[in-house]
Amino acid sequence: LMPQLLFQLSILFLSVSLSSSSRLPTAPDEWPTQVPFWPTYPSRRVTVLNGTWEFGKHHLQNPYCDPQTIAYNQVLTPDVIEVPSSFDVADPGVAPTRLSCVFYRSRHTCTPGHSAIIKFYAVNLYARVFIDSISLWENTHGGFTPFEVTAPPCVPEGVREIAVVVSNQENNTLSPTYTGGDFFAYSGIIRPVVVTEFWSDTMPYWVSRVDPISVDDRHGIIDLRVVLNGTNAPKSIANLSVFFGDSDTPTFTDNFPVVETSSQGSTVILQNVMIPHYPGPWQLGQRGGNNLFVVSVLAEEVGDMLRVRSGVRVVGMDEEVGQNSRLTLNGEVVKLLGVNRHTMFLDTGAALTHEQEETDVQLLLSLNANYVRGAHYPQSPSFLDRLDEEGIAIWEETLGPGVKTYNIQDPWFMYNHLEAVRSMAEHSFPHPSVVFHGFFNEGPSNDPNACIGYQQTMDVIRAIVNVEGCPPMRYGTYASPHYPNDTCVDTIDVISMNGYPGWYPPHNGQSPIPELYWHNLTQWAATTYPNKPITMSETGGGAVYEWDNKTAPLTRWSQQWQAFLVMNDAAFGKASDLVSGLSLWQFCDTKADDSDTKSCGSCVYNQSTSPGYPTNMTLPWNCAYIDVTCQRPGGENHKGIVDAWRRTKRAFDVVSKLFE
């Protein structure tokens, strides 16, 4: 009966689809062919699967399916959806139903006999990938985490099919690194899918990574770490050519010794490479990208080339005797001033459009911010590209707020967590804007039993970002609310403290508290750990955008109170010689997690002043009444200095002046 039932359900879905949508899936030969961010692949045939995919949801009469075991012939896709997108976008204050299985399917032209790499830049929360009906990969490392699948040779018909089973369940087996957090985990294929086909039908190995390692920022000297993937990668000598800029003539070609081999391939390091026409070091606040360079590496034996863009910048610490360490960039002490930013808009969820990313970049520039903390997951490559171009530094971290000691003691969790850390550090390596890698936001770092997990994480980060004989490419840290009772500080490079004096009990409503709180905490950290720079990783308070009347400043949830509170936090962070970085919580109001969204519900909207209500979330909706006695009023975290529609609050102007 099962095949017949599935057939009947597919007919039912199809009738609904045809009656509700006139869109057709993107044809196999009509996909874009240019990667919209770095890196690029000059020697490969590129297909970017940004467009219309077939789509389906598991039938409501049988609400659970096992995405790990469901058969290919049960993957029903009678409807269509745009990719990238979030399939569970819902109104503010509304928590959509978690679905056990959601299905995607696309087809693209390919060269018969040629294999390819299919890179998924982010699928939330779990993904299982079929290629030409064969299940080849499942991603359990977590949402927002890039992963890739090696596709078998293209079939004689010249069309390759990709089917993806996605689940947005909060499930310790399917998505163990999603441990909660105060944000809604939008789901789906939320970032681009890029297919790069090899030029030859026999490809024994290929160029997988090119990592520019800053050595000398004054003279433009770098090392190049080249990772060659494939079981037949050279074991002793690799013949490589290096190109700078858009030149077709190699700067040099030579045989280079392999320094490391594994079952996946080989690693070569080219030392003391001088950048021709060196544009100068990457610096905070230098806009336009004129201090970036492009380098390509060609593996001559197989004809495969990878091209990356990067910038030279040396991260360090100033450790004068009698003073605490300060973060330095290119030998100069710097002050990082910015915000925590979640990647979400109400109308697109976590799948931001290019225009939405640009809106956020322009707001950051208007804020005079030179720093962003990417809370709480790896960032999109296109956003990192823009930060590179605008001279804005970023802290990038892995998914995993709310981690507990029992998670760290679970081998399945730690395996997936460490793989996610490795993926993040490898994918963002060329970006000079990334100065910190973080993990375990507000985790159990006050428990000595958890510190082994912190050390293992730092070991993975350091194995990638630290190269012998070179300055570290970035530092490792975690944001903790436990100071001065944190027990895992020895594992990290930078101390990062979360604190909300003046907002959360016992300090809420007491205006003198922020300066005194931060003074005492930073003094303790500088005295106890003088060799570690200090950042204020989260601080701030909330405000409902519509609450902008002449209420007394100490009224909680008013814009006046938020501005007053944030001003005190930010003023201390900017003025203190002990603080290397400040990231206010947060940039924009965000949709809360499932529990808070369900318990709080939405506010009452004023239809006459809400141009988009109730059908269009691209345009603002205005609250007429909101219950502020709830943990997350309106089902949102209102600590943004802009609201969810990017309308600025009073705190934005206050911070902008402080950051000048």
N, C-alpha and C positions, 0 to 999 in steps of 0.2 A: 504493500500500500504506500510505502514512503515515496517512491518515484512519482506515483500518481498524485499524491498530496502536494509534492514539491511542484509538479507541473501545474496543478490547479492554482497554487499560491502564486506562481510566476505569472499566470494569465491574469489573476486578480491584480497583482502589482502593475502589470503592463497596462491594463485598462485604466487604472488610476493615473499612471504616469502620462499616458497619451492624452488624457483629458485635462491634466493639470499643467502640462509643460509642452511647449512647441520647440524647445531647444533639442539639438541633436548632439551626440558626442563628437568631439573633435576627430576629424578624419585622420587616418594613419600618417598621411603625408603633409598635414597642415600644422604641425606643432612648431613653435619657435625653435630657432637653431643657434641662438646666441645665449650663453650663460649670463644672467643679469648681475653677476658679482664675480669677485675673484675667488679661486684661481680659474684660469681658462686652459683649454686643451687644443693647441693649434694643430696637432697632428691627427686628431680624432674627429670622427663624425659625431656631431653634438645634436641631441634632441632634448629639448626642455619640455617636460610634460605639464606645462602650465596651460590649462584650458578646461574643456568640459569632459569629465569622465562619466561613465555609467556608474550607477549608485543604487544601493538597496539597504534596507534595514531588516533585521530578523523579525519575522512575523509576530505580532503581539499575542496571537493565540498560543504561542510557545515561547515565552519570554526569555528562556535561557538556552543558549547554545554554547558549546565549548569551542572557543576560537582556535585552540591548539589542535583539535582533532577533526573539525568539520571538514567534510570532503569537498573537493573542487566542484563537483556537480551540484552542491548545495549553495554555492555562491551565486545568489540571484541579484541581478542589477538591472531592474526594469526602469529605474528613474535616472536622472542625471544630476550632477553636482559640479560646481567649479572647484578646481584645485589650483592653488592652495585655498583652503577655507576651513572653518570650524562648523561641524554639522550640528552642534548642540547650542547654538546661539539662542538665547531666550531673553525675555524682557527683564529689566532691572528688578531685582527682588523675586525672581522666579527661578527655581532650580529645575532644570529639565531632567527627565528620567535617564538614569544610567542604562546603557544598552550593552548586552553581552556580545553582539556581533553586528558590525556594519561593514558593508561590502563596497569595494571600488573595482573598476575595471577600465583599462585603456589599451589601445593598440597603436603601434608606431611602425613605420617602415624601417627596415634594416637590410644589411647586405648579407645574402645567404652565405652561411659558413663562417661569419665573423662573430666573435664574442664581444661582450661589452661590460662596462661597469655601470650599475644603476645605483645612483646615490640618492637616498631619501634624506633631506636635510632636517626633517622633523615630522614624526607621526606620534600623535598623542592618543592613548597612553601606551597601548600594546599594538604590535603589527605582525602579521604573518604574510609572507610574500609568495605568491605563485607566479612562475614564469612558464608560459605555454603549458599551463595546467599542472605543472609539477611544483610541489611545495619545496622551496629552497632555503627559506630563512625565516626566523622569527626574532623580533626585537623585544627583549624584556629589560633592556638597560634603562628604559624610562622615556617619558615624553621630552620633547625639545632636543633630543640627542641624535645627532647625525649617525647614519649607518649606511653601509653599501652592500650590494649583492652582486656577485660575479655571474653574469648571464651566460648560459651555454650558447654555442653557435646558433646564429639565426637560421630558421627553417628555410627550405627551398622556396616557399611562397613569398619570402621577403617581408613578412609582417610578424612582429613579436607582440604577444599579449602579456600584460601585467595585471594580475588580480591581487588585491590586498584585503585581508580581513583585519579590521580594526576593532578594538574594544576600549571603551572608556570606563570599565569597571575599576573600582578601587579594590584591587586584588593583590595579595601578597605574592602570588605565584606569577601572574601575568605582568604586573607592574610594581615590583617590590620597592623601587626607589621613590614611588609616590607615597609619601608617608603623611600627607596632609598639608597644612599650611593655610594661611589666611588669604586665600585667593581661589577663584573658581578655575579648575583645570579644564579649559576648553579642549575639545578633542577633534580628531580627524587628521587628514594629511594637511598640515598647517603651513608647511614651507615647501619650496619647489622640489620636484623630482627631476634629476638630470641624468640622462643616458649618454655615455661617451663610448662610442664604438671604436675598436682598434682598427687600424688601417689594413692590417694583415690578417689572413685567416689562421695563421699560426703565430701566437704571441707568447713566447716563453717567459717574458717578464715585462714590466712596464714601470714608468716613473710614477710612484704613488704620492710622494711628498717632496717638496723643496722647502727647507727651513732656513731662512736667512738669520744668522746669529750675529748680533752686534758685538764687535770687538773694540773698535776705536771710532768714537763719534766725531772726533776732530778731523780725521783724515779719510773717513769713509771706508773703513776696512771691516770686512765681515768674513765669517766662515759660512760655508754652505753645507748643510746636512741633506743628503739626497737618499731617499728611501726607495729601493727598487723592490717591487712586490712580484711574486711568482715563484713557483717551485724550482724553476731553472735560472733564477737570478745568479749573476756571477758570484763566485765564492772567494776570489782572490783579487782580480783586477776588473775594473769597469771603465769602458771607453766613453767619456762624457764630453759634450760641448756646452759651453756656457755663453749665453747671449744676454746683453743688457738693452733695455729700451725696446724699440720696435725694429732693431737692426736685424737684417738677414745674415749678417756676417758674424760668426762667433768671436767673442772676445778671446777665447782660447779653447783648445781641444787637447785632451791628454788622457792617458791611462792613469787611473787613480786607485789606490789600494782600498779594498773592502775592509772596514774596521769591525764589522759585526755581521753575523749571519744568524738566521733563525729558520724555522720551517716555513715562514711566510715570505722570506726574501733576504735582502742584504742592505746594509747601510754604508754609505761612503761619506766622508767629510773632506771637503775642499777647504784648505786653510789659507788665511790671510789673502782673501780676494779683495782687490781694490776696485771700488765702484767707479767706472769712468764717468766724467762730468758729474761728480758727486754734488747733489743738490743741498747738502748740509743736513744736520741731524733733525729728526722729528722732535718737535717741541710742543708743549702745552700752548694752546691759543693761537698757533700758527695755522691760519685758514687757507683753503684752496688746494691743498695736496701737493704744493710745489716741492715739498721736501720728501716726497715718496719716490721710490725707484721701482722699476720692473725688471725682473730677472727670469730667464727661461733656461731650463736644463734639458738637453737632448741626449737620450741614450742611443748612441750611434748604432749599436749592433741591431737594435730592434726598431729604430726610427720613431720612438715615442718621446713626446715633449710635454712638459708641464710648465706653465707660466704663472708666476705669483707676483704680487705687489707688496712692498714692505717699506719700512723706514728704519734708519739707524737710530737707536736710542739706548742708552746704557742706564739701567736702573741700579741704584745703590743706596747706601746708608751713610749718613754723616755721623761719625762717632767721636766727636771731640771729648776729651777728658773732662769729666765733671758735668756733662750734659747727657740727656737721653738721646737716643738715635733719632734722626730725622730722615725721611725719605728724600732721596736725591734723584734727579733726572739729568743725565749728561754732566754729572759732577756738581750740579747746583741744587741747593735745598728748595723743595717745592711745597706748595700748599694746595692740596686737592679739595675743591669746593663744589659740591653738587647734590645730587638727589638719588634715591632709589627709584628705579623705574620698572614697572610691570609691563610686559608686552601684551597689551589688550586694548581693544576698543569695543564699545557695546554692540556695534553693528556687525563687526567682523570677528569678534572673539580674539583668539590668539593668532589669527592669520592676517596680519596687517598688510594693507596694500602699500605700494611704493609711496603714494601720496600721504598716507597716514604716518609712515616712518619719517618722511620728510617734515611733516607737521611737528612731530616730536623733536626732531633735530633743531628746527628753527626756534621752537620754544626754549630748548636748552641754551641756545645761543643768546636769545633775548634775556634769559635768566642770568647770563654771564657765568654760567657753569663751565668748569673745565674738567668735570668728573661725573661719572654715572656708576652707580652700582646696579648691575643687571640682576635684579631679584626676580625669582629665585631659580634660575635655570640658564642653560647655555643660550647665547644670543644668535640672532640671524646673521649670516655673513654680510648681507646688504647693509644692515645697521652698523656692523663693525667697519665696513668700508667707509661709511659716512663719518664715523668718529675719527678714523684715520685721517680723512681729508680735512676735518675741522679742528684737529688738535685737541680732542676731548679724550681723556683717559677713561678706562672702564675697569671695574671689578667684575669678572665673569665667574659664575659659580654653577655647580651642578644642582639638579633637582633633589630635593630632600629636606625641606624644612620640617621640623617636628620629629626628627629621628630620635629614637630612644635607645637605651643601652641594649635592650633585647634585639633590636634591629642589627646593631653592630656585632652582636654575638651570633647572628644567623649567617651561615656561610653563603646561602643563596642571595641574601641581601647584599653582602659585602662583595661578592663576585660581580653582581650587576652594577653596584655603585662604583667600583674601581674601574670597570669597563667604561662607564659613563664619564668618569674623570679623565681617563685616557683619551677618549674620543674628543672631549672638549679641548684638552690641552693640545692635541695634535691638530685639530681643525683650525684653531684660532692662532696657531703659532706665528704665522707671518704678520699678524696685525700688531703694529707698534702701539696702538691705543690700549691694548690689554696689559695692564701693569700688575694686577692681582688675579689669582685664582682662588676661589672660595668654595666652601662645602659645609654641610651640616649646619645650616642656619638655626641658631638657638637650639642646638643639640645638647646632648648630655655631657658636656665638657666639665661639669662639676662632679662627675662620677669617675674616679680613677679606673674603674673597670672598663670604661669606654675608650680610654686614651690609646689603646692599641689600634683601634679603628682610625683614629686621627693620625697616628704615626704611619699606618699603611697608606692612607690617602696622600700624605705629604711625600712618602717615598715614590709613589707613582708620578706626582706632579714634578718632583725634583729630577726624576729620571728623564723627563722630557725637556724641561726648561733649563736645566743646568747642564752645561757642556764643559768638560774638563779644559781648563786654561782660558775660559771666557767668563765674563760677568754673567750672573743669572739673568735670564730673559724676563722673568717676573717673579713675584713673591707669592707665597701661600699664606692663607689666613682663614679664619672663620669668625662669624659674627656671634658674639656670646652675650647673654644677659646676666651671666653668673658672676662677673667680677665684683668683689675681690676673692670669690670662692671658686674660681676656675682652676681645674687641676691639670689641664692638657696643654698649657701655654708653651711648654718646652718643645712641643712638636712643630710649632709654626714660626714664621718669619716676622709677622706683623700682628700686633694686638688690635683687635677690633671689638668695640664695646657697643652693645645696644642698651639704650636707657631712655625712659620717657618721663623725666621729672616734670612735674606740673600737669601731667595728663593722667597717668595711672596712679592708683593708691600706692603708698600713703601720701603722695606728694600733690595730687591733683588740686588745683585751685590755690596753690601757695606760690605766689610769684617770685619770692626770693630763691626758690629751690633750684632752678636750672643751673645758674652759675655756681652755686655752692656744691651741688651734686657733681657736676663735671669737674670742678676744681679738685675736689677730694679724690675722685676716681682716677683722674689722669696723674695726679701727684703720686698716688699709690703705685700705678703702673710704671711710671718713670723711675721711681725709686726701686721697685722690686725687680723690674726687667729693663735696665737701662740700655740694653743692646737691641731692643725691639722698637721700631716706630709704632706710633699709636694712631688709630683712627676712631672717630665716632661714627660707627657704621649705621646706626638707626637712632633717630630722635625726632620728636615733633609732637603734633596733636591734630585733632580732627576739626573739620568745619563743614557744615552743610552749606552748599553754594547759595541756596536761596535765603539763608539766614544772614542777611547783610543789612539789618536795620541799625538803629542807634542804641542797641542793647549795651549795657555796661560791659566793659572788657572782660570781666571775670566770669561771664556766662558761658558755660560749657556748650560746645557745638556752634557757637557763633563765629563768623569770620574774624571779628575783632579779637576774640580770645586766641584763636589759632595764630593770627598774625603776631600778637604780643608774645605768645609762647615760643613760636619758631624764631622770632627775632632774638630772643635771649639765648636759645640754643645755638643759633648760627653765629651770633656775635662772639660767644665764647670760643667756638671752634675756629673761627677766623683769627681771633686775637691771640690765642694761646700758642706759645712757642713749643709746647709739648705735643701738639696735635698736628699730624701730617695730613690727615684727610677727614672730611666731613661729608656724610651723605644723609640728607634729611629724609625722613619717611613721611610722605613719599611724593613722587612727581604728580601722578594723576589718581583720582578716585578710581577704585576698581570693584568689580563684582566680587562678593565674598564667597567663601567656600559653601558647599552644599548645606551643611548644618545651619550656619548662621543665616543663609539665604532663606531656608525653609522656616526657621523660627522667627525671623524678623519680618519677612514679607516685604512688599514694595511700599513706597509712600503713596499718598493720594495725589494724583497729578492734576494740574490745572489745564484742562483741555484748551481753553481760550488763549493761553499764553505759551502753549507747547506746540510749535509748528509741526513736529513729527508725530506726536501722539495720536493714536495708539499703534500705528502701523509702520512708522519709519524711524528707526533708531539712529539714522545718520544725522538727523536734526535733533536739537535739544528738547528734552522734556523737563518741565518745571514742576517741582513739588509744591502742592498747596498745604499739605499736612504731612508730617513725618514723626514717628514715635522715637524719640531720642532716649527712651529708657531701655531700649533694646541694645544688645551687644554691638550689632552692626546695623544701625538704622537704615531702613530702606533696602536691606540686603547688600549694602556696599561698605567698603572701607573708605571713609571720608577724610583720610589724612592727606590727601593730595593737595598740592598748592595750585593745581588746576583740577577742574572736575572731570568726570568721565568723558564729556564732550570737548574737553580742552579749553573751557572757559576759565580764565584766570581768576583766582581769589585774591583777597587783599594781601595774603602772605606772599604771593608771587612777587608783587612790587617791592615788598619789604626785603625779601631775599635778593632780588635783583640788584638793589642798591647796595646791600652789604657785600655782594660778590664782586662789585666793580673793582 
